[in-house]
Structure formats: structure tokens, C-alpha cells
Amino acid sequence: MDPHVLYDETEQTTTRYVGITGDHARFDLAITTTAHFYGKRLVTLIQTGRAAIVNDEDAANLPYVMEAFNVRDEREAQELSQFLVANL
């Protein structure tokens, strides 16, 4: 079977690398700004390689943050959520 390319685009992006620590966890993040995701950011949790396309509303949604980044502890997810809401 030949693959069907759905899109193939190249653009300049900006990536911010940031390490944060709270009372319950440390997170190393890459936050990529691109026009490709309609105003959302591509956030990658470097420790696990998990990535999600996130806006302010998504970042404030604790169950979404826990699922997207595979964070099982609610306190850790809250720290990540608070940082993302303040920094996206």
C-alpha cells in the first residue's frame, strides 16, 4: 500500500524550553508556537515524550492535562496546569 500524504508543510516556529518544579513534581517542557494548530501550542513533556496541542482552556481542564501528559497524581497535574495557564 502506498501512503497518502495528507499535508506536507514547512514553517518557522518558536520553541520555548522550560523546566519547572513545584511541591510535588518537576516538569521539563518544550512549548512550540506554530500557526499550524490555529492558535494552540504544541506542548511536549520532555521526560516522557508525551505531547498535546493545548490552549488556555485545555490547560485549565485538569482531567485533560492528566490524560494528555499521563500525569496520575492530581497534585502534580494541578502544578502543571497552573503553569500552563499562566504561560501559554
C-alpha positions as CSV (number, residue, x, y, z in Angstrom):
1,M,0.0,0.0,0.0
2,D,1.3,3.4,-0.9
3,P,0.9,6.1,1.8
4,H,-1.3,9.1,1.0
5,V,0.2,12.3,2.2
6,L,-2.5,14.4,3.8
7,Y,-0.3,17.5,4.2
8,D,3.3,18.5,3.9
9,E,4.1,21.9,5.2
10,T,7.2,23.7,6.4
11,E,7.1,26.8,8.6
12,Q,9.2,28.7,11.1
13,T,8.2,28.0,14.7
14,T,9.3,29.2,18.1
15,T,10.0,26.8,20.9
16,R,10.4,27.7,24.5
17,Y,12.2,25.2,26.7
18,V,11.4,25.5,30.4
19,G,12.0,23.4,33.5
20,I,9.7,23.9,36.4
21,T,9.4,22.4,39.8
22,G,6.7,22.6,42.4
23,D,6.0,21.0,45.7
24,H,5.1,17.7,44.1
25,A,6.8,17.3,40.7
26,R,9.4,18.5,38.2
27,F,8.4,19.1,34.6
28,D,10.7,19.8,31.6
29,L,8.7,21.2,28.8
30,A,9.0,22.3,25.2
31,I,6.3,24.7,24.2
32,T,6.1,25.2,20.4
33,T,4.2,28.1,18.9
34,T,3.1,27.5,15.3
35,A,0.4,28.7,13.0
36,H,-0.4,25.1,12.2
37,F,-2.7,24.5,15.2
38,Y,-5.0,27.5,15.0
39,G,-3.6,29.4,18.0
40,K,-3.0,26.4,20.2
41,R,0.6,25.5,21.3
42,L,2.3,22.1,21.0
43,V,3.4,21.2,24.5
44,T,5.8,18.3,24.9
45,L,6.7,16.9,28.3
46,I,10.3,16.0,27.7
47,Q,10.6,13.4,30.4
48,T,8.0,11.1,28.8
49,G,7.8,12.4,25.2
50,R,4.1,12.9,25.6
51,A,2.8,15.9,23.6
52,A,-0.6,17.7,23.3
53,I,-2.0,20.6,21.4
54,V,-3.1,22.9,24.1
55,N,-4.8,26.3,24.6
56,D,-5.7,28.2,27.8
57,E,-9.0,26.3,28.2
58,D,-7.3,22.9,27.7
59,A,-4.6,23.8,30.2
60,A,-7.2,24.7,32.9
61,N,-9.0,21.4,32.4
62,L,-7.3,19.1,35.0
63,P,-8.7,15.8,33.6
64,Y,-7.4,16.8,30.1
65,V,-3.9,17.6,31.5
66,M,-3.8,14.4,33.4
67,E,-4.8,12.3,30.4
68,A,-2.7,14.2,27.8
69,F,0.5,14.1,29.7
70,N,-0.1,10.8,31.6
71,V,0.1,12.5,35.0
72,R,-1.5,10.3,37.6
73,D,-1.2,12.4,40.7
74,E,-3.8,15.2,40.8
75,R,-1.4,17.5,42.8
76,E,1.3,17.2,40.1
77,A,-1.3,17.8,37.4
78,Q,-2.5,20.9,39.2
79,E,1.0,22.3,39.3
80,L,1.5,21.6,35.6
81,S,-2.0,23.1,34.8
82,Q,-1.3,26.3,36.7
83,F,2.0,26.8,34.9
84,L,0.4,26.2,31.5
85,V,-2.5,28.6,32.2
86,A,-0.1,31.3,33.2
87,N,2.4,30.7,30.3
88,L,0.6,29.8,27.1
